[in-house]
Amino acid sequence: MRRESENDTSGFRDFTVHREKIAKALYWLKANNPYYENIIIDDEILKSLPQNGSI
């Protein structure tokens, strides 16, 4: 995923993804936030994310 940089209007900035951190955050939200209690977390989609890299 790339987002236009606020400091450099001519380029973009990469977002680094850590699959384990995203999964932990989603499971924590599901367990601790009533707005997330009914979401379905698809482990196959999580597995498609890089372990530590840009998307």
N, C-alpha and C positions, 0 to 999 in steps of 0.2 A: 504494500500500500504506500502511496506517496502523497504527500500533502505539500501544497505550495508553501514555500518558506516565507515567513513574514519579513525576514531581514534581507532576503535575496529574491527579488521579484522575477529574476530570470531563470531560476531553477526550482528544483523540488528537493524535499528532504525525505529520506527513507525512514520508515518505521520498522524497528526491530521487534520481532515476535518471539516470545518464549512460551512454547506450548504448555509446559508444566505450570507456569505461573497463571496463564489464562484459565486452564482447567481448574486449578485450585481456587481462583477467584470466583469462577462460575458456581462451583459446588458450595463455596462459602456463602455466596449470595442466596443460593437456593435454600440453604439451611437456616439462614439468619435474617432474610428479608422477605416479608410477606408478599411483596410485589413479584418476587421471583419463584415463589413456592410451586407454581403450576407449570413452570417451563420444563421442556424436555431437552436434556443435554445429550446431543448426538456424539458419541465417542468416535464414530467414524469420521465425522467432520473435524473433530479435534485432532485426530491422527493425521489429517491432511495438512495441518499447520506445520511449519518448520519447527524443529526443536529449539533452534536459536538462530534466527535469520530474518531477512526481509521478506515481505510478501508484496 
